[in-house]
Amino acid sequence: MPDPSPAHLPRFRDFRLGDWKVTTLLAGSPRREDPHSIFGLNVDAETFAAASRAAFLPTDWAQFFFTPTLVDTGSERVLFDTGLKAEGLVAALSAAGYGTGDITHVVLTHLHGDHIGGLTDESGEETFPQAQYLTGAVEYDAWSKRDSEAFESKVRPLAERIRFLDDGDAVLSGITAEAAFGHTPGHMTFQLESDSRRLYLFADVANHPVYSLAHPDWEVTFDMDKTQAAATRRRVLSQLADDRVPMIGYHMPFPACGYVEREGDGFRYVPHLYQLMPG
């Protein structure tokens, strides 16, 4: 099967949240071989294959999605995460009717390469020169002590322009940061609320709609603290299921928006149909 690129898929999808427009942006969609080397590290091949078959999934490859989110409040345009490369993100923004100069805030949920890659282009030029940058204080401190070429080239040069967030801090009125550590040391999620309507951005709390939701205790290669990540996953998914609040997940199948419900000892991803369609 060929590896579809974003050129063969929709680039953006608009949703309505109270008085705000929320747009998911498909910045990239690569195929990855051998998903068991990524998900379910603590289960055997037979268990992984059985779970895949039950969900009608192949066992030899998985489709990945990288989905930054843009929140347009009318006066601010807040971008959450930037994809692997600026090229894919800028193309998605353009398709949605925005230019890089329109972005007023860039919020980094965490500092993995597929979230910070679009901060600069191939030449090192800043993608969003007029934006304010925000990320978690714990996250920045942790990465500043690591040997990370991506952090040093993409994030550290912006340090003097970054506003650091702690648990409960507001990006702006109606957008609140929440600590969701484990995937990375200071990974953060965000609660959005406009006109009494709520939406939850859970970033990389879960990286796959089946392997991470139906099996929240399965270990994931990308989770830096696997025990803490699993506990965070259960806590966040339980909260979403109990509150019946719509969510956007960075790696959920595009357009990356849906709901979570309990199923057995895990959870089930319920894709968005038309509940948040613009009026």
C-alpha positions as CSV (number, residue, x, y, z in Angstrom):
1,M,0.0,0.0,0.0
2,P,1.4,3.5,-0.8
3,D,2.2,5.9,1.9
4,P,-0.4,8.7,1.6
5,S,0.9,12.2,2.1
6,P,-1.2,15.1,3.4
7,A,-1.6,16.1,-0.3
8,H,-4.0,13.2,-0.7
9,L,-5.9,14.0,2.5
10,P,-7.9,17.0,3.8
11,R,-5.6,19.7,5.1
12,F,-8.0,21.2,7.7
13,R,-11.3,20.9,9.5
14,D,-13.3,23.6,11.2
15,F,-15.3,23.2,14.3
16,R,-17.4,25.6,16.4
17,L,-16.9,26.1,20.1
18,G,-19.2,28.7,21.5
19,D,-18.0,32.0,20.0
20,W,-14.7,30.5,18.7
21,K,-13.6,28.7,15.6
22,V,-11.4,25.8,16.2
23,T,-9.5,24.3,13.2
24,T,-7.5,21.1,13.2
25,L,-4.6,21.2,10.7
26,L,-3.1,18.0,9.1
27,A,0.6,18.8,9.1
28,G,1.7,15.3,8.2
29,S,0.5,11.7,8.0
30,P,3.4,9.2,7.6
31,R,3.1,5.4,7.7
32,R,5.1,3.5,10.3
33,E,6.1,-0.2,10.0
34,D,5.9,-2.7,12.8
35,P,3.5,-1.0,15.2
36,H,4.2,-3.5,17.9
37,S,7.7,-2.0,18.2
38,I,5.9,1.3,19.2
39,F,2.8,0.2,21.1
40,G,2.3,-2.6,23.6
41,L,5.9,-3.1,24.5
42,N,4.8,-4.9,27.6
43,V,2.6,-7.5,25.9
44,D,3.6,-10.4,23.6
45,A,3.1,-10.7,19.9
46,E,0.0,-12.9,20.2
47,T,-1.8,-10.4,22.5
48,F,-0.9,-7.5,20.2
49,A,-2.1,-9.4,17.1
50,A,-5.4,-10.4,18.7
51,A,-6.1,-6.8,19.7
52,S,-5.3,-5.6,16.2
53,R,-7.5,-8.2,14.6
54,A,-10.4,-7.3,17.0
55,A,-10.1,-3.7,15.8
56,F,-9.7,-4.6,12.1
57,L,-6.2,-3.3,12.1
58,P,-3.1,-4.7,10.3
59,T,-0.3,-5.8,12.5
60,D,2.6,-4.8,10.1
61,W,1.9,-1.1,9.7
62,A,0.1,1.9,11.2
63,Q,-0.9,5.3,9.9
64,F,0.2,8.2,11.9
65,F,-1.3,11.7,12.0
66,F,0.3,15.0,13.2
67,T,-2.5,17.5,13.9
68,P,-1.8,21.0,15.3
69,T,-4.9,22.9,16.4
70,L,-5.7,26.6,15.8
71,V,-8.1,28.4,18.0
72,D,-9.5,31.7,16.5
73,T,-11.2,33.7,19.3
74,G,-11.9,36.6,16.9
75,S,-9.1,38.7,18.4
76,E,-6.4,36.1,18.9
77,R,-5.3,33.1,16.9
78,V,-3.7,30.5,19.1
79,L,-1.8,27.7,17.5
80,F,-1.1,24.5,19.5
81,D,2.0,22.7,18.3
82,T,3.8,22.9,14.9
83,G,4.3,19.5,13.3
84,L,7.5,17.9,12.1
85,K,8.3,20.6,9.5
86,A,7.2,24.1,8.8
87,E,6.3,23.2,5.2
88,G,3.4,20.9,6.1
89,L,2.0,23.2,8.7
90,V,2.2,26.3,6.6
91,A,0.4,24.5,3.8
92,A,-2.4,23.4,6.1
93,L,-2.7,26.9,7.5
94,S,-2.9,28.4,4.0
95,A,-5.6,25.9,3.0
96,A,-7.6,27.0,6.1
97,G,-7.3,30.7,5.1
98,Y,-4.5,31.8,7.5
99,G,-1.0,33.1,7.0
100,T,1.9,32.7,9.4
101,G,1.6,36.4,10.3
102,D,-1.9,35.8,11.6
103,I,-0.8,33.7,14.5
104,T,-0.7,35.6,17.8
105,H,0.3,32.7,20.1
106,V,2.1,29.4,19.6
107,V,1.6,27.0,22.5
108,L,3.9,23.9,22.7
109,T,2.2,21.1,24.6
110,H,5.6,19.4,24.9
111,L,8.9,19.5,23.2
112,H,9.1,16.3,21.1
113,G,10.4,16.9,17.6
114,D,7.0,16.3,15.9
115,H,5.6,19.2,17.9
116,I,8.4,21.7,17.6
117,G,9.7,21.0,14.1
118,G,7.6,23.7,12.4
119,L,8.9,26.5,14.6
120,T,11.5,27.3,11.9
121,D,11.9,26.4,8.2
122,E,14.7,24.4,6.5
123,S,16.9,27.5,6.5
124,G,16.3,28.2,10.2
125,E,14.0,31.1,9.5
126,E,11.4,31.6,12.3
127,T,7.9,30.6,11.0
128,F,5.8,32.8,13.3
129,P,7.9,35.9,13.9
130,Q,5.0,37.9,15.4
131,A,3.8,35.3,17.8
132,Q,4.2,34.9,21.6
133,Y,5.5,31.5,22.6
134,L,4.2,29.5,25.5
135,T,5.2,26.1,27.0
136,G,5.4,24.3,30.3
137,A,8.0,25.5,32.8
138,V,8.7,21.9,33.9
139,E,9.0,20.8,30.3
140,Y,11.4,23.5,29.2
141,D,13.6,22.9,32.3
142,A,13.8,19.2,31.6
143,W,14.7,19.5,27.9
144,S,17.3,22.3,28.7
145,K,19.3,19.7,30.6
146,R,19.1,17.0,27.8
147,D,21.3,16.5,24.8
148,S,18.7,17.4,22.1
149,E,19.6,18.9,18.8
150,A,16.0,19.7,18.0
151,F,15.6,21.6,21.3
152,E,18.8,23.5,20.8
153,S,18.0,24.5,17.3
154,K,14.3,25.1,17.5
155,V,13.4,26.1,21.1
156,R,16.3,27.5,23.0
157,P,16.8,30.4,20.6
158,L,13.3,31.6,21.4
159,A,13.8,31.4,25.2
160,E,13.6,35.1,25.9
161,R,10.2,35.2,24.1
162,I,8.7,32.2,25.8
163,R,6.1,32.5,28.6
164,F,6.3,29.5,30.9
165,L,3.2,27.8,32.1
166,D,2.4,25.9,35.3
167,D,-0.6,23.7,36.1
168,G,-3.7,25.8,36.1
169,D,-2.2,28.8,34.3
170,A,-4.2,30.6,31.6
171,V,-2.9,31.1,28.0
172,L,-5.7,33.6,27.8
173,S,-9.2,33.8,29.1
174,G,-10.9,30.4,28.4
175,I,-7.7,28.4,27.7
176,T,-6.2,26.7,30.7
177,A,-3.1,24.5,31.0
178,E,-3.2,21.3,32.9
179,A,-0.3,19.1,33.9
180,A,-0.4,15.7,32.3
181,F,3.2,14.4,32.9
182,G,4.6,11.1,31.8
183,H,4.8,11.2,28.0
184,T,7.4,13.8,28.6
185,P,8.5,15.3,31.9
186,G,6.3,18.4,31.6
187,H,3.7,17.4,29.0
188,M,0.6,19.6,29.3
189,T,-3.0,19.4,28.1
190,F,-5.4,22.3,27.6
191,Q,-9.0,23.0,28.5
192,L,-10.9,25.3,26.1
193,E,-14.1,27.0,27.1
194,S,-16.2,29.5,25.1
195,D,-19.8,30.5,25.9
196,S,-20.1,27.5,28.3
197,R,-19.0,25.0,25.6
198,R,-15.9,23.0,26.4
199,L,-13.3,21.2,24.4
200,Y,-10.2,19.3,25.7
201,L,-6.8,19.2,23.8
202,F,-5.1,16.1,25.1
203,A,-2.0,16.3,22.9
204,D,0.0,13.1,23.3
205,V,-1.8,11.6,26.3
206,A,-2.8,8.9,23.9
207,N,-1.0,8.2,20.6
208,H,-3.3,5.8,18.9
209,P,-7.1,5.4,18.9
210,V,-7.0,1.7,19.7
211,Y,-3.7,0.7,21.1
212,S,-3.7,3.6,23.6
213,L,-7.4,3.9,24.4
214,A,-8.6,0.3,24.5
215,H,-5.3,-0.7,26.2
216,P,-4.2,2.3,28.3
217,D,-1.7,0.3,30.3
218,W,0.2,-0.8,27.2
219,E,3.7,0.8,27.1
220,V,4.5,3.2,24.3
221,T,8.0,3.8,23.0
222,F,7.6,7.5,22.9
223,D,6.5,7.8,26.6
224,M,9.5,8.9,28.5
225,D,8.1,7.7,31.9
226,K,6.0,4.8,31.0
227,T,4.4,4.2,34.4
228,Q,3.5,7.8,34.9
229,A,2.2,8.1,31.3
230,A,-0.1,5.1,31.8
231,A,-1.5,6.6,35.0
232,T,-2.0,10.0,33.3
233,R,-3.7,8.3,30.4
234,R,-6.2,6.5,32.6
235,R,-6.9,9.7,34.6
236,V,-7.5,11.9,31.6
237,L,-9.5,9.3,29.6
238,S,-11.6,8.6,32.7
239,Q,-12.3,12.3,33.1
240,L,-13.3,12.7,29.4
241,A,-15.6,9.7,29.5
242,D,-17.3,10.8,32.7
243,D,-17.7,14.4,31.6
244,R,-18.6,13.5,28.0
245,V,-16.5,16.5,26.8
246,P,-15.3,16.5,23.2
247,M,-11.6,16.3,22.7
248,I,-8.8,16.7,20.1
249,G,-5.9,14.3,20.2
250,Y,-2.7,15.2,18.2
251,H,-2.3,11.7,16.9
252,M,-5.9,10.7,16.5
253,P,-7.1,10.0,12.9
254,F,-7.8,13.2,11.1
255,P,-9.7,15.4,11.8
256,A,-8.6,14.2,15.3
257,C,-11.7,15.3,17.1
258,G,-14.1,13.0,19.0
259,Y,-15.2,11.6,22.3
260,V,-14.1,8.9,24.8
261,E,-16.3,6.3,26.4
262,R,-15.6,3.5,28.7
263,E,-15.4,0.0,27.3
264,G,-14.4,-3.0,29.5
265,D,-11.2,-2.2,31.3
266,G,-10.3,0.5,28.8
267,F,-11.9,3.1,26.6
268,R,-13.2,3.6,23.1
269,Y,-12.5,6.5,20.7
270,V,-15.8,7.8,19.2
271,P,-15.0,9.9,16.2
272,H,-16.7,13.3,15.7
273,L,-19.6,13.2,13.3
274,Y,-21.3,16.6,13.2
275,Q,-21.7,17.7,16.8
276,L,-19.3,20.7,16.5
277,M,-19.9,21.6,12.9
278,P,-19.9,25.4,12.2
279,G,-23.4,26.9,12.2
